[in-house]
Amino acid sequence: MSDYFPADLLSEILVKLPVKTLIRFTAVSKSWRSIITSAAFIASHLSNNSKNQTLLLTRHGKHSKLDQFSLLKLSENGRFGINSEIEIPFEFPIEYSRIVGSCDGLVCLSNDMFFRNPSISSIIIWNPSTRNHIVLPNPTINPIESHNVVLGFGGFASHVYKVVRLVYLRKIDDVGCLSVPPQVEIFSLTTRSWRRLIGGVDVTLWALKSTHCRAYVNGVLHWLAYEPFDENEPRRCSILAFDIGDEVFGEVRPPDELAKDASASLGIFVIEDSLGMVSSNMVSWNVWMMKEYCVKESWTKLYTIDLLEEITNFVWFWKSGEALLTIRDLGLVVYNPETSETKDPGIYGDPYSLFVDNYAESLLLVRGHG
C-alpha cells in the first residue's frame, strides 16, 4: 500500500493517529516501521499530540495499597472521566512507588523513599502509551554514611531526557542536618548511563524530596529548598533550580513573605505554564505565580483560599487557575477562585496518594527507536 503513497504524504496521515494504532501499523511493512520509529516522526507526533487535554492520574484505591494509573479526560460538566486504566507492565520490590516526574509521555517512577538496597535499581522510566519501560542501572553514588536522596526528571527542546540525583550526606554530629553541597549524578536516556557532575555544583540549599515540593518548568527542574541551620539567623526557604540542558544549578527567590517564614506549609507547582507556590498559615492558603521567570518582583498573589473545611493537600492547577485539592473528610475537590466554590470532580481514592499532571501520548521508547 505504501508503494502508492509518497513517504511525506504517508507521514502526514500517520502522524494524526493514536499510539496504539501506530504500534500495530509497525507490523505492516519495513517501510512503515521505519517511518513510525524514526526520530523525526516521533517528534512530529508528539508535537501534534501535545494539544490534547489528557491528564495522568496516580492514586491508591480505597481498598488497595497498590498504585493505580489512569488517563483522564475533562467532561463538559467539569467532572473527570476515566479515559482508560493503565496496567503497569513491571513490578517494584515493594508496593509503593512515587512519581519523580513526567515529560512528553514518559513517566519516571522511584521507590527509593522506602526501599534502599543499592544492589537493586529503584528507578524506572516508563511510557504508558507504548507499554515500554527501562530499568535504570544502579546509581554510582552510594555512600556508606547516612544520606538523603533527592530526584528530578525532565527533558528539553532537543528531546533529551535526564534523571538528576542529588545525594546529601548527614552530618555525623547532627543527623538532622545535611552537608552541602550535595554529590550529583545525571542519567541520560540517550547514553543509558549515569555520569557524575563534577564541576558547577555550587549548591548551599537543602532540596526537599516530596512530590509537591518539585516543579518542572521550561526545561528547568525546581525543588523547594531551605538554607542550612544557622543559630544566628532565622531559617529561610528558597527554590533550587537545575537547567536540564546546560546542567547548571541556580536559585529562584520566592516572595519575601514566604522566604522568611520557613515554618509555613509550602509547595511549588506549575500554574499557567509558570512557576507557582502555595503557602498556608493554618487558617487560609495563598496561591502565588511568578509571571516573569527569575524576576523576584514578578511574584503575584493570585488568590487566597479560606474555606471552613480543612485543606489537607494541593494536587494540581488548571491553566485557568482553578485548583485541584483535597479536603479532610470530603476528598478531592475543584476550587474555583472566581466563585470561591468547590465541586466534586468525580475522582476517588486515598487523598494523600493522588498525583495529577498533564499527559501527552508519545512514541518515545517504542521498540525499534533508540
N, C-alpha and C positions, 0 to 999 in steps of 0.2 A: 504493500500500500504506500509506503514511504517513497517508493520509486516515482510516484506520480506527484509528489509534493516537494517543492524546493525546501531545503533544510530550514531556511529562515521562516517560511510560512508555517511549517510544521511546529517550530518552536513557539511561534505566536499563538497557535492553537493550544498546545500542550501546557503552556505556562498558566493558563486560566483554570486548569483542572486541580482538584484536591490531591493531597499527597497519596492517599490510599489508592486512588485510581492510577496515578503516575507510577507507583511501585509495581502495580500489576502490568502496566504497559512496558516496563523494562524487559519483560519476557517476550515481547512481540518480535523484536529483531535486535541484532547487534547495533544497528544504526540508531534505533530508538533509545536503546540503553545508553549508548554513547552520548546522545543529546541530553537525556534526563539526568545523567550523573556528572555532566560537565560543570565546572565551577561557574561558568558564565550563566548557564541555565538555572542553577541553584540560586545564584544571587538575584536573577530576574524574578524567579518565582517567589522568593522571599519578599522582595520589594513590592510585588503585586499583591501578596497576601497580607502584608502588614497593615493594610487599610481595614481588614475585617475586625470587627469588635468582638473578640473572643477573650475570655478570661480563664486562667488556670486556677483551680481551687484545690487546696490540700487540707485535709481535716482527719480527725479520728471520729469514728462513728460513736453513737451513744452507747453501744454495747460492744465496741471493739477498740482495742488499743492500736490496731494496725492502721498505717497511713492509707487514706483513700484519696485518689486523684480523679478530678473531673474537669471537663471543659464546659464552660458556661456561656450562655447567650442571654442578653438582656431583652426581656419581652416588653411590649408596649405599655403594660400596666405597671412597669417598674420592678417587677419581680424577676428573679433569675430563673432560667430554665436549664436543666441539665442537658447539655447537648450530647455528651457521651461520657460514660465512665471509662477510666483508663486502667487497664491491667498492668501491673508492674512486672516486667519480664525477668526480674532478678531478685535476689534476697540479700538482706543485710544480716550480719551475725546477731543482731538484736531487732526487736520490734520497732523501736522508734528511730526515725531519721528526721533531719531538718533540711529545709531548702536553703542552700547558700545563696543562690541567685538564679535568675532565668534571663535569657537573652536570645533573641532570634530563633525561638523554638527549642533551644537547648535548656535543660534544667540541670543544675548542679546540686547533688544531694550529698549529705555527710551524716555520719553517726558518731563523729568524734566527741560530741558533748558527753556521751555516756560510755563509749567503747574506745579504749586506748591501748590496744595491742599493736605495737609498732610493726609486728610481723605480718599484719593483715591490713590491707588498704581500707580506708573508711570513706573514700571519696569516689563518687561516680558522676559522670556526665552522660545524660540520657536525653534522647529525642523521643517524646511520647508519640509523635506522629508516625515516625518510621519504625518505632519499637526497637531501635538500636541503641546500644549504650557502650561506653568504655569504662573499665575499672582503672583508676589512676594507679600508677606504680607507687610503691611506698615512698613517702617523703624522705628527703636526705637529712633533714634537721630533726633529730630525735634525742634531745638532751636527757641524761640520766636524772638530772635535778628536776625538782618540781617546776612545772611551767604551765603557761596558759596559751592556747592557740586561737587565733582569730583568722577567719577565712573570708574571701571575697571572690566573686566570679563576674566576668563581663567580657565584652568584645568591643571592637571599634570599627571604623569605616571600611577597612580592608578585609573584614570578616576574619580577623584573628582573635581567637578566644583563649582566655587565660584564667587560671585559678591562682590567687595570691594567698600566701600563707605567712602570717606573722606569728613568731614564737617569742613570747615574753618569759624570761626566767623569773622565778620568785626569789626574793631576797632571803638569804639564809637567816638573818636576824629578825626578819619581819615577813612572815608568809603572806600577809595581807597586802604587801607591796610588790610591785613588779619592776624589774630592771629595764631601763631604756638606754639606747634604742633596742628594738627587738631584732632578732635574726629573721631574715626574709628570704623566701624562695618562691619561684614562679613556675607553674606548669603551663606549657603552651600546647594547645590542641594540635598545632602544626607539627611540632617536633615530637610530641607524645613523651616528654621527659621533664623532670624538674631541673631547675637551674637556680643556684644561689645568687641573690642580688648583693653584690659586694660593695659597690660604691653608691653613694647617694641616699643611704638610709639614715637621714638626719631626722629621726623621729623622737620627740620628747613627750609624746602623749600616750596614754593607755587607751587603746581602742577596745570597745565593748563588742561581744560576740552575738548578742541577742538579735533575732531576726528583725525586730522593729527598731534596732539601732544601726541600720545599714540601708543605704540607698545608692542606686546606680543611675547616674545622670550624664548623658552626653559623653560616654567613653571614660568617665571618671567614677571610681568607687569611693564611697564615703562611709565612714564609721563615726558614730557618736563616740566621743573620747573625753578623757579627763586629764588634767595635769597631775603629776605625781604629788603626793602629800608634802606639804611644807608647813611646819609648825607656826611659822611667822606670817603666813598668807592664807586667806580663805581659798578653798578649793574651787577651781574654775573649770567649767566644761567647754569643749570646743568640738570641731569636726575634723577628723583626719581624712585627707583625700589622697588618692593614688591614681595617676593618669595611666590607663592601661597601655596606651600607645607609646608614650615617652618613658614609661616606668620611672616616674618621678613622684615623690611624696610632696604634699603641701598641706596647708591648713586653711580651713574656711571658718571665719569667725562668725559665731551666732549673734543674735541680738544681745545687747548688753544686759538686759534684764534676765535673760536666760543663762548667759555665760557665768554670771556671778552667783547664781542660785543652783549649786550642784546638788542640793538636796531634793530638788523638784523632780517629778516624774517627767522624763523627756523621751522623745522618739524622733527619728528622722524618716521622711517619706518622699516620694515623688508626687508633686502636686502640679497639675497642668504642665507637665514636662519640665518642671523646675524643682530645685531643691526646697523641701519644706520641713518644718518642725512642728511638733505639738508639745505642749507643756501643761502641767497640772499643778495647782496649789491646794489640791484635795477638796476644793469647793467647785471649781469650774476648770474647763480646758480651753486653752488658746491655740489657734491654728495660725501658723506663720508661713510665708513664702518669700524666697529670695528672688525678686523679679529680675535682677541683673546679676548673673553669676559672678561670684567672688567680690561683689561690691557690697560691703557690710551695710552701708547706708540704705541699700535697696530692700532690706528685710521689711516686710509689711505684715502687720497683723490682719489677717483676713476676716476672722470672726471669733467669737467666744461661745462655747457651748456650756450652758448652765441648765442642766436637767435635774429633776427631782430624783430620778433613778441614778444609781451609781455606775459610772462608766468604768469598765474593767480593762478595756484594750481598744486601741485603734488598729484597724486591719488594712485599709486601703482607701484611696481617694479617686473619685471620678475627675475627668478633666473639667467638669462643671464646678468642681469644688465640694460636691457632696461627699460626706464621709461614711465609710462602712466601719461600724464599731460594735463592740459587744457591751451589753448592759447586764448587770447581775440579775439573775432570775428571769430575764427576758431573752437572752441570747443575742443573736446578730440582728442589727437594725441598720437602716439607712437614715442618716441625718441630713435634712435639707436646711442649709444655713439661712435661706431667704424666708422660710416659714417657721423655722425653729421646731419643726415637727419631725417625727420619726415614722418609718413604715417598715413592715416586715418584708425582707427580700426573698423569703422562701428557702433559706439555706439553714440546715440544722446539723448539729454535731457538737463535739466538745469545743466551746468557745475559745479556750486557750490554745488550741491546736490549729486554728484557722490561718491560712496563708492564701492571699489572692494577689494575682499580678496579671498584667496584660500578656497575651499569648498569641503568637502567630505561627501557623503551621509552616514547617520548613523541611527541606530535603537534606539538611546537614546530617552527617554521619550515615547517610544512605550507603548501602554496600555498593562498592564499585567506585565510590568517591573517597579520595584520601582524606 
